[in-house]
Each structure stands twice: as C-alpha cells, then as structure tokens.
Amino acid sequence: MNVCYSVYASDRPGLLRDVASCVAAREGNIDGVRHVGGETTELHLDVSGASLDGLEAELTEVEGVQRVEMNASASSVFGKRLIVLGGGAQVAMVVQGAVSEADRHNIRGERISVDTMPVVGEARLAEAVRAVGRLPRVAALVLAGSLMGGDVARAVTELRARGIPVVCLNMAGSVPDVADLVVTDPVQAGVMAVMAIAETAKFDLARVRGRRF
C-alpha cells in the first residue's frame, strides 16, 4: 500500500513530529514529505506500509489538524523523473525526444515524467546538477549544451556516485568524459535517456556506458 496523506493544519512547532509519530505507530514508512506554508499549513506525506487502516482518523486527532485527505502518492502519479538541464534551444530538442518516448511507455502502464529548466553558466549549472540529487524520484539527468566542464564535470561525478545516471550531448569540455552516455543528436539523447529508465524498454545503459553515439 502506497498512498499520500494530505494533512491540513494550523502551523505550530512539533506538528511534523506528531504527524510522523502517528505514521510510525502504524508501522508506516514515510517515503516523501512536501510542505506548503501559508495561513493553513499543508503536509503531504507519501506513506507505504501494511498497517495503515485507521491512520487517517488518527491523524485528524493530532493537535491543530483541521482535515486529512487520502490521495494517490506522487510516485504512482508521476513515477520516475527525467531532468533536463542546459541551453534553451538544445534543451527543447532533448525534451521533444524524451516526451515522445515517455508517451510510448506511459501508455503501457509506466509513469515517467520529464522536467526541464534552461540554465547557463558554470556556477549556476553545477549548482543545479548537485540539486538534482536532492530531488525526489529522479531516475536520470540529461545535460544539453555546447560547452560544459570544470565544476559542472565535478558535479556530474558526484551525482553519478549517488546512483543517478547522466546523459549529455556531444559537446566541448570535460563533461562528456565523465557522463554515462554521450549522444550527438539532442532528440535521440532524450529518447535514449527515457529508454534507459523505462522498465518496458530493453535498452541497458550499463552495456553502452562510456560510449558516444
């Protein structure tokens, strides 16, 4: 069982602790938490576990809680995430290929979403690459640009060490030397990145790691 409990409450110190204690008492595991501040605080908790019956009622008894809703978890709705970063024009082409390929797999029951942000400059790009490692449900990163190296290459190495594969376009700089896969055509890069993370695809990134296409 994997569901999202949306808790709407008056904000106070210890609110998250008390909500988490209720989940733990039911032997539930919190897979992800999203907090939305405002006049009414929202806590959206993705919870998995086999003993969650009655948890919704118990959460409503926590001090300050106004109401609780059960929804589908983010993982069951959006699934794996492919992140695309880099120069705007090339990012757009990568996304075109990625979305087209994701559509093929999603109609077969998969859940793959594509997120993107055009960003340029070594410092900003390196910061963004490192931040990818802190995002939930990220399955792979694609870097699209003409020149990337220096601290961006170091950030790519750090991200790969965390188990997130990196695909990049064939470009100048040292990033292609540290990426898992280098693809010349941006549309094809998006397609191959989705194939690498799709369970319904037969493409094995491990078999082509380090190669250039």
Backbone as a ProteinNet text record, in pm:
[ID]
protein_1_A
[PRIMARY]
MNVCYSVYASDRPGLLRDVASCVAAREGNIDGVRHVGGETTELHLDVSGASLDGLEAELTEVEGVQRVEMNASASSVFGKRLIVLGGGAQVAMVVQGAVSEADRHNIRGERISVDTMPVVGEARLAEAVRAVGRLPRVAALVLAGSLMGGDVARAVTELRARGIPVVCLNMAGSVPDVADLVVTDPVQAGVMAVMAIAETAKFDLARVRGRRF
[TERTIARY]
85.2	0	88.6	63.9	141.4	45.5	23.1	-73.5	-13.8	-81.6	-42	-146.1	-101.5	-188.7	-163.7	-266.6	-257.2	-316.4	-230.6	-270.7	-277	-392.3	-412.6	-427.2	-340.9	-337.6	-290.3	-312.3	-255	-108.9	-20.8	121.9	160.2	248.3	299.4	426.3	513.7	632.2	591.1	652.4	623.6	514.1	453.7	344.3	393.1	503.2	554.7	595	652.8	691.4	571.1	461.7	343	277.2	274.5	217.5	301.8	434.5	523.7	512.2	488	473.2	351.4	244	123.4	153.1	226.5	261.1	349.4	448.8	540	467.1	368.2	292.9	217.2	184.9	115.7	214.9	343.2	449.6	450.8	411.3	418.2	554	594.5	722	694.9	750.2	731.6	834.8	787.6	876.5	908	825.3	848.1	757.2	804.1	726.4	734.6	621	617	540.9	600.2	541.4	502.4	380.2	331.2	288.2	357.6	325.2	211.3	167.4	56.5	-30.3	-147.8	-239.3	-273.9	-291.3	-308.9	-191.5	-119.3	-5	-52.4	12.8	-18.2	103.5	81.1	184	135.6	208.2	171.4	275	232.4	322.7	293.3	392.2	380.9	418.6	323.2	341.5	320.7	408.4	392.1	391.2	322.2	313.3	190.1	187.3	77.4	-25.5	-2.9	-93.4	-144.3	-194.5	-234.9	-383.7	-460	-602.9	-624.2	-704.9	-733.2	-637.7	-532.8	-435	-496.5	-583.9	-646.4	-721.2	-796.2	-871.7	-777.5	-669.2	-574.7	-505.6	-477.1	-412.2	-502.5	-631.6	-724.4	-728.5	-681.8	-682.5	-556.8	-459	-337.4	-371.5	-312.9	-341.4	-318.5	-419	-407.4	-450	-468.5	-507.4	-653.6	-680.1	-816.1	-884.3	-809.8	-865.7	-753.4	-786	-689.2	-752.9	-678.6	-727.2	-631.4	-684.7	-602.8	-604	-486.1	-473.2	-370.4	-362.2	-258.1	-121.8	-21.6	112.3	174.3	272.6	340.9	409	461.3	529.6	433.3	310.5	214	153	156.3	100.8	207.6	320.6	424.7	538.3	556.8	657.3	799.6	881.8	1022.3	1033.7	1135.6	1155.7	1285	1274.7	1392.2	1411	1527	1556.3	1645.2	1610.8	1690	1735.5	1867	1923.5	2017	2029.6	2125.3	2072	2128	2089.5	1950.9	1875.2	1733.6	1700.6	1768.8	1736.3	1763.1	1876.7	1910.7	1823.4	1791.4	1700.9	1567	1516.5	1386.7	1388.9	1498.4	1508.2	1517.8	1593.7	1603.1	1466.6	1394.9	1262.4	1166.8	1177.9	1092.5	1109.2	1233.3	1257.1	1215	1241.3	1209.4	1059.4	983.6	838.3	776.3	825	772.7	796.7	916.4	948.2	873.3	860.9	787.5	642.3	585.2	446.6	430.7	527.5	520.8	516.8	591.5	598.7	483.2	440.7	331.6	199.3	177.3	52.5	54.4	171.1	182	175.6	149.4	133.7	245.7	351.9	460.2	421.3	502	484.7	621.8	643.9	769.7	735.9	789.2	765.9	897.2	887	1004.4	1000	1103.1	1113.9	1234.2	1222.3	1332.5	1347.7	1471.1	1497.5	1617.6	1598.4	1713.1	1800.9	1927.9	2020.1	2158.7	2226.4	2359.5	2454.5	2582.2	2683.6	2733.9	2867.1	2924.8	2875.2	2877.2	2839.1	2692.6	2605.8	2462.9	2431.2	2497.7	2471.5	2522.3	2640.2	2693.3	2602.8	2553.5	2461	2333.6	2282.6	2160.2	2181.8	2297.6	2326.7	2331.3	2396	2402.2	2264.4	2181.1	2046.2	1959.5	1990	1914.1	1919.9	2033.7	2048.4	1959.6	1905.1	1816.6	1669.7	1640.9	1502.2	1448.4	1319.1	1262.2	1238.8	1255.1	1217.2	1295.8	1410.7	1489.3	1554.6	1535	1592.3	1712.3	1720.3	1833.2	1835.4	1952.2	1971.3	2028.1	1977.8	2035.1	2089.1	2213	2273.3	2284.2	2224.4	2220.1	2291	2395.9	2469.3	2582.3	2662.1	2775	2909.2	2912.1	3037.2	3006.4	3054.4	3037.9	3161.9	3213.7	3330.4	3353.1	3475	3508.7	3423.8	3360.8	3281.2	3157.7	3109.5	2994.9	3034.3	3154.2	3202.2	3216	3264	3274.8	3136.9	3040.1	2903.7	2843.6	2873.2	2824.7	2882.2	3010.6	3074.5	3010	2980.2	2915.1	2775.5	2703.6	2567.5	2568.2	2659.1	2669.3	2705.1	2785.6	2822.3	2701.2	2597.8	2474	2378.1	2421.2	2339.5	2248.1	2264.1	2180.9	2261.7	2222.6	2297.8	2283.6	2386.8	2388.5	2415.3	2325.5	2341.8	2371.2	2462.3	2489.5	2503.1	2488.7	2511.8	2662.1	2698.2	2838.5	2880	2963	2994.7	3141.3	3186.8	3321.5	3323.6	3443.3	3454.9	3471.5	3482.2	3512.4	3390.6	3270.9	3150.9	3131.6	3150.7	3134.8	3228	3341.2	3436.4	3389.2	3296.6	3252.4	3106.6	3036.7	2895.9	2885.1	2768.2	2743.8	2730.1	2669.8	2641.5	2647.2	2707.4	2717.7	2646.7	2551.6	2471.7	2479.7	2504.6	2520.4	2387.3	2288.8	2158.9	2075.9	2029.5	1955.9	1824	1751.8	1626.1	1653.6	1755.7	1791.9	1840.9	1906.2	1951.3	1832.3	1725.9	1605.6	1541.1	1536.9	1478.7	1558	1689.9	1773	1771.8	1760	1753.9	1628.4	1515.5	1391	1399	1454.1	1470.2	1554.7	1652.6	1742.5	1672.8	1566.4	1499.5	1365.9	1318.1	1187.6	1198.3	1106	1103.4	1050.2	974.9	918.5	1010.5	1131.8	1229.9	1337.1	1404	1509	1648.6	1655.1	1783.3	1853.9	1976.9	2053.9	2169.9	2160.2	2262.9	2399.9	2401.5	2528.7	2608.8	2540.6	2609.1	2671.3	2628.9	2683.5	2750.2	2765.9	2823.2	2961.1	2980.8	3107.7	3119.2	3018.4	3025.2	2965	2996.2	2943.4	2868.4	2752.2	2668.3	2638.6
-119.3	0	124.1	214.2	336.4	449.5	537.5	645.7	776.5	885.3	1017.2	1066.5	1099.4	1161	1311.1	1385.7	1531.6	1586.2	1644.3	1693.1	1845.3	1901.1	2046	2087.1	2179.2	2209.4	2351.5	2397.3	2523.2	2497	2580.5	2556	2576.4	2490.1	2501.5	2417.8	2450.1	2366.6	2225	2125.9	1987.5	1922.5	1997.3	1940.1	1820.9	1839.6	1730.7	1611.1	1637.4	1528.8	1446.2	1514.1	1442.8	1363.7	1422.2	1351.3	1228.4	1245.3	1132.9	1023.6	1061.8	962.7	874.9	933.9	855.8	753.3	796.4	705.4	592.3	626.2	524.9	425.1	472.2	382.8	277.2	308.6	213.9	135	147	80.5	124.1	248.3	304	367.7	372.4	433.4	556.8	671.4	795.3	799.5	784.7	782.1	921.6	1018.9	1155	1252.1	1375.1	1478.8	1607.3	1670.7	1802.3	1897.3	2012.5	2110.2	2235	2279.1	2402.1	2495.2	2608.5	2703.3	2795	2875.6	2967	2978.8	3037.6	3051.2	2914.9	2818	2678.8	2598.5	2533	2452.1	2321.5	2282.2	2154.7	2063.4	1942	1838.7	1724.5	1696	1585.7	1475.4	1364.6	1256	1133.1	1089.6	962.6	852.3	764.4	663.1	524.4	433	292.7	208.6	97.1	9.1	-77.2	-180.9	-277.7	-257.3	-164.1	-148.8	-5.8	46.7	186.7	207.9	100.9	115.8	197.3	300.5	384.6	500.5	507.7	615.7	751	756.3	884	942.4	858.6	905.5	950.3	878	914.2	1046.8	1071.6	1197.7	1317.3	1300	1410.8	1448.6	1359.3	1385.8	1457.7	1473.6	1546.7	1693.4	1752.8	1892.1	1985.4	2065.7	2164	2115.5	1984.3	1931	1962	2018.8	2056.9	1948.8	1889.4	1779	1698.8	1576.9	1487.1	1425.7	1421.9	1359.7	1249.5	1144.7	1038.2	1052.1	1055.4	1068.5	968.2	958.1	875	937.9	855.4	905.8	967.8	1054.3	1118.7	1015.8	909.4	808.3	733.5	712.1	640	729.2	860.6	954.1	997.3	1043.5	1099.4	1001.6	902.1	799	851.1	792.3	832	967.8	1042.8	1175.4	1180.3	1233.4	1264.1	1415	1460.4	1603.1	1642.9	1753	1803.7	1945.4	1968.3	2099.6	2142.9	2275.4	2326.4	2443.4	2462.6	2573.5	2555.7	2664.1	2658	2584.4	2618.3	2556.9	2406.9	2366.2	2223.9	2148.7	2214.6	2153.5	2121.5	2214.9	2194.4	2072.3	2051.2	1935.8	1805.1	1806.7	1687.1	1651.8	1752.9	1729.3	1673.4	1720.7	1668.3	1517	1471	1327.6	1253.1	1312.9	1246.4	1230.1	1334.7	1327.9	1229.3	1229.8	1135.7	991.4	964.2	827.9	792	888.4	862.1	827.4	890.9	861.7	715.3	661	520.8	426.5	460.6	372.5	397.3	522.8	553	491.4	478	415.7	265.4	212.9	71.6	52.3	159.9	147.6	205.7	252.5	314.3	455.5	513.3	652.5	718.7	794.5	867.2	1012.3	1103.9	1246.4	1313.9	1421.1	1493.6	1635.9	1674	1809.1	1878.6	2007.5	2077.7	2220.1	2270.9	2410.7	2458.5	2554.3	2612	2688.5	2658.2	2726.2	2728.3	2842	2856.8	2915.3	2901.1	2949.6	2835.6	2825	2710.7	2700.1	2810.1	2805.1	2766.4	2829.2	2800.3	2658.6	2614	2480	2373.6	2395	2299.9	2292.4	2408	2411	2333.1	2349.7	2280.2	2129.5	2087.3	1943.9	1882.3	1948.9	1897.1	1893.3	1992.4	1996.5	1882.4	1831.7	1718.2	1600	1582.4	1472.2	1484.3	1603.3	1623.5	1619.9	1604.3	1596.9	1455.2	1441.9	1307.4	1238.7	1108.9	1020.1	1043.9	1110.9	1134.7	1004.6	969.7	846.5	873.6	992.3	1024.1	1174	1222	1362.1	1368.7	1463.9	1491.7	1634.5	1651.7	1783.5	1819	1932.1	1974.8	2108.9	2111.9	2235.8	2215.7	2320.7	2314.5	2308.7	2354.4	2356.5	2343.7	2236.5	2216.8	2146.3	2199.2	2137.5	2195.9	2186.1	2243.6	2189.3	2279.5	2238.8	2160	2180.7	2102.5	1955.2	1928.7	1790.5	1727.9	1806.1	1753.7	1723.6	1810.3	1787.6	1662.8	1638.9	1518.5	1393.7	1396.5	1282.5	1255.3	1361.2	1346	1287	1332.6	1283.8	1136.3	1097.6	957	869.4	921.9	845.9	818.9	899.7	879.5	786.1	732.9	635.1	692	820.4	882.5	893	822.4	826.7	961.4	998	1126	1101.7	1153.9	1152.7	1295.7	1314.3	1450	1450.4	1568.7	1583.5	1581.5	1552.6	1556.3	1702.9	1746	1888.5	1906.4	2031.2	2063.6	2065.3	2047.3	2045.8	1904.8	1893.6	1765.5	1686.2	1742.5	1669.3	1539.7	1538.6	1411.4	1300.9	1338.7	1238.7	1171.3	1234.7	1178.7	1134.1	1157.5	1117.3	967.8	912	770.6	745.3	840.8	822.4	957	960.7	1083.6	1060.9	1148.7	1135.2	1266.2	1257.7	1378.2	1445.8	1369	1426.6	1451.3	1575	1603.7	1528.8	1512.6	1437.6	1292.9	1234.4	1096.6	1084.9	1188	1186.4	1174.8	1250	1240.8	1104.4	1049	915.5	811	813.4	711.8	725.5	847.4	867	803.3	821.3	759.8	608.3	559.9	415.2	355.9	432.9	383	365.1	441.5	433.1	361.2	330.7	265.9	116.1	65.3	-78.1	-157.2	-91.1	-159.8	-151.9	-97.4	-91.7	-197.9	-235.1	-336.1	-273.7	-142	-71.8	-77.1	-126.9	-139.7	-40.6	61.9	166	109.5	8.3	-49.3	-107	-152.1	-215.4	-113.5	11.6	114.6	227.5	210.2	316.8	357.5	489.4	542.2	557.3	511.6	520.6	652	684.7	805.5	766.1	825.4	793.9	921.5
0	0	0	-93.1	-103.7	-136.1	-38.7	-55.5	-6.2	-39.4	8.6	108.5	227.6	327.6	324	289.8	286.5	415.1	497.6	629.6	624.9	656.5	660.1	805.9	851.3	994.4	1019.4	1141.6	1187.3	1221.4	1171.1	1190.9	1336.8	1385.3	1521.8	1532.7	1628	1649.2	1690.1	1629.3	1665.1	1583.9	1489.8	1410.4	1328.1	1256.2	1173.5	1259.3	1375.8	1466.6	1507.7	1545.3	1592	1479.2	1360	1245.1	1212.5	1212.4	1183.2	1288.7	1413.9	1520.9	1497.8	1447.4	1415.9	1306.7	1206.2	1096.7	1148	1230.7	1284	1372.6	1448.5	1536.5	1457.2	1334.1	1245.1	1159.4	1190.7	1115.7	968.9	947.2	812.5	788.7	665	628	542.8	582.4	507.3	395	271.7	155.3	102.6	137.4	90.6	163.1	181.8	250.4	169.9	149.1	84.7	176.5	201.8	293.4	215.9	235.5	173.7	285.8	300.3	405.5	366.2	459.5	435	558	540.8	654.4	712	624.2	664.9	610.9	699.9	658.5	596.4	488.6	424.3	433.6	480.7	482	394.7	289.1	200.3	219	278.5	311.8	226.9	149.4	77.6	175.2	203.9	308.2	250	285.6	248	374.8	369.3	485.5	477.6	558.8	553.2	662.7	755.9	870.9	881.3	770.1	767.3	790.3	809.3	835.2	962	953.2	1068.3	1085.7	1004.8	1019.7	989.4	890	854.4	973.2	1044.4	1161	1272.8	1292.3	1397.8	1368.2	1242.3	1206.4	1233.1	1218.1	1243.5	1390.8	1478.5	1622.3	1669.2	1581.5	1617.1	1639.5	1741	1775.5	1656.8	1625.6	1519.1	1382.1	1365.7	1234.9	1207.5	1090.6	1052.6	970.4	878.5	799.9	736.4	696.6	634.1	510.4	401	277.7	235.1	174.7	117.1	-34.4	-93.4	-238.2	-289.8	-420.6	-480.5	-452.5	-427.7	-399	-523.7	-501.8	-614.4	-703.9	-643.8	-724.3	-815.2	-768.8	-851.9	-959.5	-939.9	-1038.9	-1139.3	-1088.7	-1175.2	-1203.1	-1118.3	-1140.7	-1141.7	-1227	-1237.9	-1306.5	-1266.4	-1323.8	-1404.6	-1525	-1606.6	-1602.7	-1561.8	-1553.5	-1671	-1736.5	-1849.3	-1815.7	-1817.9	-1787.8	-1900	-1918.3	-2016.4	-2095.9	-2215.2	-2301.8	-2359.4	-2367	-2402.9	-2531.2	-2642.6	-2771.3	-2768.8	-2712.6	-2708.4	-2608.7	-2498.5	-2400.6	-2465.6	-2545.9	-2611	-2701.7	-2771.9	-2861.1	-2783	-2673.1	-2588.5	-2531.6	-2484.8	-2426.8	-2531.3	-2655.1	-2761.9	-2774.3	-2776.6	-2786.2	-2661.7	-2544.4	-2418.3	-2399.1	-2428.3	-2410.2	-2508.5	-2632.2	-2731.8	-2688.8	-2636.3	-2592.5	-2464	-2372.1	-2247.9	-2277.1	-2378	-2416	-2454.9	-2526.3	-2569	-2449.3	-2345.8	-2229.1	-2131.5	-2121.7	-2028.6	-2071.9	-2202.4	-2247.1	-2220.7	-2185	-2147.7	-1996.4	-1925.8	-1781.5	-1698.1	-1762.3	-1686.2	-1644.2	-1556	-1516.9	-1523.5	-1630.2	-1647.9	-1678.1	-1599.2	-1622.1	-1660	-1735.9	-1785	-1731.3	-1656.8	-1601.4	-1663.2	-1685.6	-1751.5	-1700.1	-1708.4	-1675.7	-1757	-1846.9	-1916.7	-1817.3	-1814	-1722	-1785.7	-1778.2	-1837.9	-1734	-1759.9	-1667.1	-1580.2	-1567.3	-1495.4	-1352.2	-1278.4	-1137.4	-1120.4	-1198.1	-1186.2	-1230.8	-1335.8	-1386.5	-1289.1	-1232.5	-1134.5	-1012.3	-969.4	-855.9	-887.4	-1009.5	-1049.5	-1056.7	-1108.5	-1117.5	-978.3	-884.7	-747.8	-683.6	-715.5	-658.5	-709.4	-828.9	-883	-786.9	-721	-626.8	-505.1	-480.2	-365	-403.1	-531.9	-576.8	-559.9	-534	-519.5	-653.8	-657.1	-767	-896.1	-890.2	-1011.8	-1056.3	-1182.9	-1237.2	-1326.3	-1387.1	-1475.6	-1503.6	-1546.5	-1583.9	-1724.3	-1804.1	-1936.2	-1935.1	-1979.3	-1991.4	-2138.9	-2175.4	-2315.2	-2328.9	-2409.2	-2429.1	-2527.6	-2547.5	-2640.5	-2569.4	-2443.5	-2367.6	-2219	-2157.3	-2013.3	-1959.4	-1850.3	-1788.2	-1650.7	-1600.2	-1471.5	-1358.6	-1285.1	-1169.4	-1210.5	-1332.6	-1380.7	-1391	-1441.4	-1451.2	-1313.2	-1216.7	-1079.9	-1022	-1051.9	-1003.9	-1067	-1195	-1263	-1197.2	-1166.3	-1099.8	-964.3	-890.2	-760	-775.1	-876.7	-897.7	-936.1	-1022	-1061.7	-942.4	-851.2	-731.5	-642.9	-659	-582.8	-655.1	-768.2	-839	-945.1	-978.9	-1082.1	-1211	-1317	-1442.3	-1512.5	-1587.9	-1658.4	-1806.7	-1890.3	-2035.5	-2078.7	-2171.6	-2219.3	-2370.5	-2427.8	-2571.1	-2598.2	-2721.3	-2761.6	-2769.2	-2676.8	-2663.7	-2627.9	-2633	-2587.4	-2434.9	-2377.5	-2232.8	-2179	-2047.9	-1984.1	-1940.4	-1950.1	-1908.5	-1987.1	-2120.9	-2192.7	-2142.8	-2084.8	-2036	-1907.5	-1834.9	-1706.3	-1708.7	-1819.9	-1830.1	-1858.8	-1831.4	-1859.9	-2009.3	-2079.7	-2221.7	-2291.7	-2410	-2489	-2621.8	-2653.2	-2774.9	-2853	-2982.3	-3064.1	-3093.1	-3135.7	-3171.2	-3045.7	-3020.7	-2897.4	-2884.9	-2995.8	-2989.6	-2949.7	-3010.9	-2978.2	-2834	-2783.4	-2644.2	-2549.7	-2578.8	-2496.6	-2504.6	-2625.8	-2645.4	-2568	-2580.5	-2516.1	-2364.3	-2314	-2169	-2111.1	-2179.4	-2132.8	-2145.2	-2254.9	-2271.7	-2159.2	-2112	-2007.8	-1873.6	-1848.5	-1718.3	-1724.6	-1845.4	-1860.3	-1833.6	-1755.3	-1727.2	-1845.9	-1933.5	-2050.1	-2171.6	-2154.2	-2263.2	-2241.9	-2348.9	-2341.9	-2347.6	-2345.9	-2353.1	-2217.8	-2214.8	-2091.2	-2094.5	-2011.2	-2009.5	-1971.5	-1887.5	-1842.7	-1959.3	-2062.2	-2175.3	-2271	-2262.7	-2353.2	-2275.7	-2144.8	-2062.5	-2114	-2127.6	-2174	-2324.5	-2397.4	-2543	-2593.2	-2718.2	-2781.6	-2907.7	-2925.6	-3041.6	-3119.2
[MASK]
+++++++++++++++++++++++++++++++++++++++++++++++++++++++++++++++++++++++++++++++++++++++++++++++++++++++++++++++++++++++++++++++++++++++++++++++++++++++++++++++++++++++++++++++++++++++++++++++++++++++++++++++++++++

